[in-house]
Amino acid sequence: MSEAGARMAAAACQLLTRLTGETVQPVAFSQVGGGCINDAIDLETQQHRYFVKSNAAANAEAMFQAEAEGLALLSQGALTVPNVVVHGAVSGGPAVLVLDWIESRTPAANFSEELGRGLAELHTNVVSDECGLVTDNFLGTSVQKNEQGMDWLEFWKRNRLGYQLDLAFRDGRIAVEWRVRCERFLDRLDGLLGSQCEPFSLLHGDLWNGNYMVGDAGQPVLIDPAVYFGPAEADFGIIALFGGFEQRFFDAYRELRPCRDGFSERVEVYKLYHLLNHLNLFGASYLSPSLSIIQQFS
């Protein structure tokens, strides 16, 4: 990592120099956990301390621009998000996203309640009459299609499940004999999801327990978004998939946004999107649970 880290530090400092007009040089850097998608370093300069992410993917610049835009949208809510300083690439260097460093502390006693209430407030207060988003973005390294101008059922069938299923069939991750059953499943979604009457909520889009952290005051901090507008309960698909949230989180959320009838079935449909994305990104261990949901509802 030392050579790669040095390149990340150099790229970040070049971008910071361009941004500020003041020469920025690295004083120290060290590798930190960046999740399973990106590399990351803790970068100290003469002026400041930063969290720097990098990715070798060909579309890394677009990924980091989308992440910066997603964090800006999430900042309209009550929960803390990292401050984006700069992102981009320099000639001969990697694409990087530079964030202000957040010094993680011990969670406050009401951490889970604050996370639950904050998510409910985001879902209630930052809304749109249209689902999707004005631009496409990313879920991990997968393109996330956000085409607007359709109803929620069509959006979920085409831009979420249908898109991921097409990738899985194209790459041979799901056997062709499942295609008819998958099409039958998609045809039955209207009976599962029903109509959407409320305004669409701003969703984090990828809120598993690795995509929030503890801030310097013990507060929850949202990171690594894959935002779009949709029914609030769609954010619970990946929460249901990976867990790791205390009951106090759910209780605080439900004080502001109680469950509607049929929630548990709809969440399975929302969970399937993340299962299929993981199948396409990480392989066969996600095949059986994906097919199980399709079988259950077809």
N, C-alpha and C positions, 0 to 999 in steps of 0.2 A: 504493500500500500504506500510505502514512502515515496516512490517515484510518482505514482498516480496522485497521491496527496499533494505533492509539490506542484504538479501541473494544475490541480484544482485551485490551490492557493494562489498560484501565479495568475490564472485566468480571473479569479475573483478580484484580485488586487488591480488588474488592468481595467476591469469594468468599474470598480470603485473609483479609480483615478479619473476615468472618463466622466463619471457621474459628478464627482465633487470638484474636479479641477485641481485637486491637491494630490501630490504623489503619495500613494498608499503602498506600503510594502509589508510582507508578512514578518511578524516577530516570532511566531510559533504556530504550529498546527499539529493536530492529532486526530486519528481516526475515531469516529463515533458511529454508533449504530444508525444506519439510514434505512432500515427495513430490508425487505427482500427485493426491492426494485432498484434503489439508488445507492451509490456510494456517498459518504458524508464525512466532513471534517469539522472540527472545532478550530476556527481560525482567529488568531489574535493579530492585530495590526497595531501600529503606534497609536491609532485613534480609537479603536473600538474592538469588540469581540463579535464574531459572526458564526452562524451555522451555515455551511455551504454544502449543497447537494449537487451531484453530478451523475450523468447517465451516458452510457456509450451508444444508446439507440440512435438511429438516424434521425428520428423525429424528436430528439430530446429538447431542442429549443422550443418546439411547439408544446411539448409536455409541460415545460416549466412556465411558459407564458400562460397556459391554461390553469396551472396551479396558482399562479399569482392572481389571475382574474377570479378564481374560485375563492381564495382567501379574502379578496376585496369584497366579494358578495357576502361572505359569512360575517365580515366585520360589521355588517348592518344589524346583526343580532346582539344579544347581551353577553355572549361568551367571548372570551379572549381568543384571538388568533395571532400568530406570529406576524410581525411587521416585515413586509417584503422590501428589501433595499434595492436590489437590482437583479436582473437575470439576462442571459444571453450567452454568446460565445465570442471568442476572439480567434484571430487567425492562428491556426495550428494548435489551438487549445480545445479543451472540452467545453460543452455547454454546461453552465452552472446556474443555480438559483441561490441567491445570497439573502439570508434572513438575519434579523437581529437575533443574537444569542438569548435564549431563555434559560435562566438558571433554575433547574428543577428542584423543588423542595418537597418536604413531607406533605401529603394531602391534608387539607383542612378537614376538621371534623365533619363538616357538612358537604364534603366534596361531591359525593354521589347525588345528593339532593340538588346541589347547584347545577350539576351537569344535566340532570333530568329536567329541572325547571327551565334552564337555559335553552335546551333543545326544544321544549314545548313552546317557549316564547318565540324562538326563531321560526318554528312551523306556523305560529299564529300571526306573527307580525310582518314577516317578509314573504309576500305572496304575489301571485300573478294570475291573470285570467287565462293564460296559456300554459300548457305543460311544455317541458323541454327547455331549451335555452337558445339564445341567438346564434351561438357557435357550438360546434362539436368540441369535446374535450377527451379526457382519458380516464379509464378505470384501470389502475396499474399502468401497464404499457399498451393496453387494448384501447383502440379508438372507441369512444362512446358517442353514438349518433344522437343528436339532440334536436332533430328537425321539429320545428313548431308547425302549428296550423292544422293539427289533427286532434281528435278526441283522445282521451286517456287510453281507452282500450286499444285503439289502433296504434297509438304511440308505443304502448308496452309490447304489443304483438310484433310490430315491425322493427322498432329501434332498439329493443331490449332482447326479448327472447328469440325472435326470428333472426336477428342479426347474429347472435351468439350460436344459435343452432346451425345457421348456414356455415359459419366458420368451422364448427365441429364436424359437420358432414364433409366439408371440403377437404379437411385435413385428416379424415379417417378416424377421428376420435370417437365418433358414434357410428355404429354399423348401419349400412344403408337400409337394412330391413326395419329399422326404427323410424324411418322417415314418415310413413303413413300414420303411425301412432302419434308422432310429434305434431303432424298437421292436424290430426283430430283433437289433440290437446289444445292447440292454439285456437281452433274453432270453438272450443267450449269455454274460453276465457271470459266471455261476456257473462256467463252464469256464475263465475267465480268472483270477478272484480266488480261487476255491476257498473252503474253510472256514477260519475263524480260530480257532486253538486256544490261542494265547497270550493273556494279559490284554491289554487295550487300553491303548496308551500315550497319555500326554498329548502332543498334537501342537502345535507352534507354529501350523501351519495355513497360513502364508503366508511361508515362509522362503526368499525370494529374496535376492539379494545386496544389495538396498536395504533389507532389514529386519533387518540387524545393523549395528552400528557399533563403533568402537574406543573403549574407555573410558579413564579418566584414568591407568590403570596399564598401558595397552597391551593390555588384555584384551577379549575379545568381549562385546558387550552386545546382547541381543535386544530388538527394538522391534516395534511394530505387529503384535501377534498376532491370529490368528483361531482361537483354540484350540478343540479338542474332543478326545475320545478316539477312537482308531482304531488300525489296524495301523501300526507305526512307519514302514514303508516308504511310507505315504501322504504323509509329509512330503517325500518326494523327488520328488513330481510337479512342483512348481513349481521345485525345484532343477534338475531335468532340462530344464524349459522355458526358463529364463533363464540357467543356468550361472553362471560367475563364482566358483566355488569351486575352490580348489587341490586337487590330487591328495592332498596331505598331509591335508586335511580328511577325504576319503573313507577313506584308509588308517587314520587314527586312529579313525574311527567303526567301521570294520569289525573292528578289533581287539577291540572289545567286542560288536559285533552283526554277525556275518558275513552275507553275502547268502544268501538261500534260492533254490533253483532257481525259475526263472520270473520273477525279479525284473524283468528288463528289459521283459517284456511287461506286467506289472502296473503298472509305473511309467508306461507309456504311457496306461493307463486312468486313473491318478491325475492325470497331466498334462492329460488331456482336461477335467477339471473346471475347471482354471484357464484353459484356452483358452476354454471356453464362457463363463466369467465375464468374461473380457476381451472376448470378442465382444459380450456384452450391455452392458458398460460403455463400451467404446472403439471398437467398430465392426468394419467388414468385413475389416480386415487379418488378423483372427484366424479368419475363416471357413474358408479353404482348409486350414490345418493341423488344424482341428477335424474337418472332413469327412474328411480323410485318415486319421485314426485310426479314425473310425467305419467307413470303407470297408475299412480293413485288417483289422478284426476282425469284420466282419459278412458 
